[in-house]
Amino acid sequence: MKKNSFIRLCLLPLLFAIVALSPACKKNNADTGRAPVITSVRMYNPSPKDTLLSSGNPATDPTWSGGTGKYVVIIGQNLQNATHIEFDGVPATFNPALFAPNSAVVQIPAIMFSAIDTTKLYTLSYKTTGGSTTFSFKLGPAAPTITAISNVFANPGDSVHVFGTNLVLVHSFSYGGTPITSFNPSADGTSIGFLMPAQTPTDQVIVATKTGTVNFKIVATPTITGISDEDANPGDSVYVYGTYLKNIQSLSFAGTAITSFTSSKDGTSVGFVLPTLSQSGPVSVTTKFGTGTTLYNVNDYVTGAIANMEWSGPFGWSWNGGSLYTGTAPGDWRTYDAAFSGITTNSSQYVAMKTNVLKAGEGAAGWPPTYEIYFGGGTQWVPAANLNDPPSNWALKFDVSVPQAWNGGTIDIVTGVGGYIARWQPWQKTATATAPYTTKGWITVTIPLSSFRASDPTLGEGMGASVSQIVGLIGPTGNPSWTVYIHNYGAGATATGFYGAFDNFRVVKIK
């Protein structure tokens, strides 16, 4: 009997524990049958403060954008045992281990707002084994922006694109004051395609979306990026290259008005026949949107000149490599044993270079000077006050004539400071495609000083990093020696040799 009494005494605490746990078990079982309730949504990471994202009141809750991939905490009751959660109608994946009866940590899914069911925008849908609820949560795209227009000079009926961000859920769109009723937003919200309407008097693009309205002023100020021949002769065809070179109101070249010209269809160039010039000066193009003017002068052999092969100027050439010619009289003379013909003469002396087909790896600076034209230095590339300027603000310019097809072999320009090299290979059209290159008479080549680069052990000469200041390229005096040479970087022989002439090397400020 004593033994049985002892057993009963030992079982009592266990019975009390079972009785005590029974209400809790009933309560938990009851919770699984109750529908979820959401009272708020907050940021998962409370730093720097506990950010309330939604209280469920669409009249006062702010719109939250950029939430894709972030975690939020859903606050409420009966949130465990979730079976399905949607943000703006897009299902979210979730980990039940992060759930409790009163909270659930959930990652916002990737949402393409251009493809959602707009009736579910700004909603959070939550389902459990006990029921479901829908909660107001203003998660959506940010306000729209416009950054560019593909062609402001498009003709009525032409295809045009407006570029920007968050160009989704668009409910109204107008261009130049004309409502556009048919348009095609891209899926990622970065563009809207449409057909150009008839010209209208206003210069505004307005896009209104679910999350805001953007007003964009159409700005198409012309820019000038290059000129086909800055030292052309009267009667030569000249082209000015740039952007928005269309609907031109006035054009001047070296201070002389050009009254007859033709713009390209896309506004990237304007061509004309050069009249007789009386002075040097900039190139200027004016449209209704503004004026674009070069910082440098054209018809100018003097400003910034570092080598023009003239007896009375910065001759530059060190009589090493190449051949010297004069175009001032019939029967050009030469100082180097090479025969040149077909190079259009200009009004000054120039230096020329001719090579045969180059084998793989052939061509370089050095002795014998078969492949180079050497300039001994002593002429100032930039003023001393500008030695610390960014290299992109200045450019090396030179005139060149290539009368015979050139395909293969790179013209390298290397300074005597640090071995930085700029490459010129206009026959290289793409990474894999080439085309024979010739010029019709003389042209001007512009190479920003930022194009001079160090050699890279993997990529090769002139393919490494550029300098941050001009002094790193030309040294503290600013008047280095430099060389123009040809080199074949290809794995096989070049398709042709090189046959051409150079003149009027100069360094000028371009921006």
RALINVEN-V364872 format. One record per residue. RES is the residue in one letter. PSI is psi as a letter, one per 40 degrees, with the letter a starting at -180 (999 if undefined). OMEGA is omega as a letter, one per 40 degrees, with the letter a starting at -180 (999 if undefined). Layout:
res psi omega
RES PSI OMEGA
RES PSI OMEGA
This chain:
res psi omega
M d i
K d a
K d i
N d i
S d i
F d i
I d a
R d i
L d i
C d a
L e a
L d i
P d i
L d i
L d i
F d i
A d i
I d i
V d a
A d a
L d a
S d i
P d a
A d i
C d i
K d a
K d i
N d i
N d i
A d a
D d a
T e i
G e a
R i i
A i i
P i i
V h i
I h i
T d i
S i i
V h a
R i i
M i i
Y d i
N h a
P e a
S h e
P e i
K i a
D h a
T h i
L h a
L d a
S h i
S e a
G e a
N h a
P e a
A d a
T d a
D h i
P i i
T h a
W h a
S i i
G f a
G e a
T h i
G e a
K i i
Y i i
V i i
V h i
I h a
I h i
G a i
Q i i
N f a
L e i
Q i i
N f i
A i i
T d a
H h i
I h i
E h i
F h a
D f i
G e a
V h a
P i i
A i i
T i a
F i a
N h a
P d i
A e a
L e a
F i i
A i a
P d a
N e a
S i i
A h i
V h a
V i i
Q h i
I h i
P i i
A h a
I h i
M h a
F d i
S e a
A e a
I i i
D h a
T e i
T e i
K e i
L i i
Y f i
T i i
L h a
S h a
Y h i
K i i
T a i
T e a
G e a
G a a
S i i
T i i
T h a
F i i
S h i
F h a
K g i
L h a
G a i
P i i
A i i
A i a
P i i
T i i
I h a
T d a
A i i
I h a
S d a
N g a
V e a
F e i
A i i
N i i
P h a
G e i
D i i
S h a
V i i
H h i
V h a
F i i
G a i
T i i
N f i
L g a
V i a
L f a
V h i
H e i
S i a
F h i
S i a
Y h i
G f i
G e a
T h i
P h i
I h a
T e i
S h a
F i a
N g i
P i i
S i a
A d a
D e i
G e a
T e i
S i i
I h i
G i a
F i i
L h a
M h i
P i i
A i a
Q h a
T i a
P d a
T i a
D f a
Q i i
V h a
I h i
V h i
A h i
T a i
K d a
T e i
G i a
T h i
V h i
N h a
F h i
K h i
I h a
V h a
A f i
T h a
P i i
T i i
I h a
T e a
G i i
I h a
S d i
D h a
E e a
D f a
A i i
N i i
P h a
G e i
D i i
S h a
V i i
Y h i
V h a
Y i i
G a i
T i i
Y f i
L g a
K i a
N f a
I h i
Q d i
S i a
L h i
S i a
F h a
A f i
G e a
T h a
A h i
I h a
T e i
S h a
F i a
T h i
S i i
S i a
K d a
D e i
G e a
T e i
S i i
V h a
G i i
F i i
V h a
L h i
P i i
T h a
L i a
S e a
Q i i
S i a
G i a
P i i
V h a
S h i
V h a
T h i
T a i
K e a
F e a
G a a
T h i
G h a
T h i
T i i
L e a
Y i i
N i i
V i a
N f a
D h i
Y e a
V d a
T h i
G e a
A h i
I e i
A h i
N e i
M f i
E i a
W d a
S e a
G a i
P g a
F d i
G d a
W h a
S f i
W f a
N h a
G i i
G a a
S i a
L h i
Y i i
T h a
G e a
T e a
A i i
P i i
G g a
D i i
W i a
R i i
T e a
Y i a
D g i
A i a
A h i
F h i
S i i
G e i
I h a
T h a
T i i
N a a
S e a
S i i
Q i i
Y i a
V h a
A i a
M i a
K h i
T i i
N a i
V h a
L h i
K i i
A h i
G e a
E i i
G h i
A i i
A i i
G a a
W h e
P i a
P f a
T d a
Y e a
E i i
I h a
Y h i
F h a
G e i
G a a
G e i
T i a
Q h i
W d i
V i i
P i a
A d a
A e a
N e a
L d a
N e i
D i i
P h a
P d a
S e a
N e a
W i a
A i i
L h i
K i i
F i i
D i a
V i i
S h i
V g a
P d a
Q i a
A h a
W h a
N g i
G i a
G h a
T h i
I h i
D i i
I h a
V h i
T i a
G e i
V h i
G e i
G f i
Y h a
I h i
A h a
R i i
W h a
Q g a
P e i
W e a
Q h a
K d i
T a a
A d a
T e a
A h i
T i i
A h i
P h a
Y h i
T i i
T i i
K g a
G a a
W i i
I i i
T h i
V h i
T h i
I h i
P i a
L e i
S e i
S e i
F h a
R i i
A i i
S i i
D h a
P d a
T d a
L d i
G a a
E h i
G f a
M e a
G a a
A i i
S i i
V i i
S d i
Q i a
I d a
V d i
G e a
L d a
I e i
G i a
P d i
T d i
G e a
N g a
P i i
S i a
W i a
T i i
V h i
Y i i
I i a
H h i
N h i
Y e a
G i i
A e i
G a a
A i i
T i i
A d i
T i i
G a i
F h a
Y h a
G i a
A i a
F i i
D i i
N f i
F h i
R i i
V h a
V i i
K h a
I e i
K 999 999
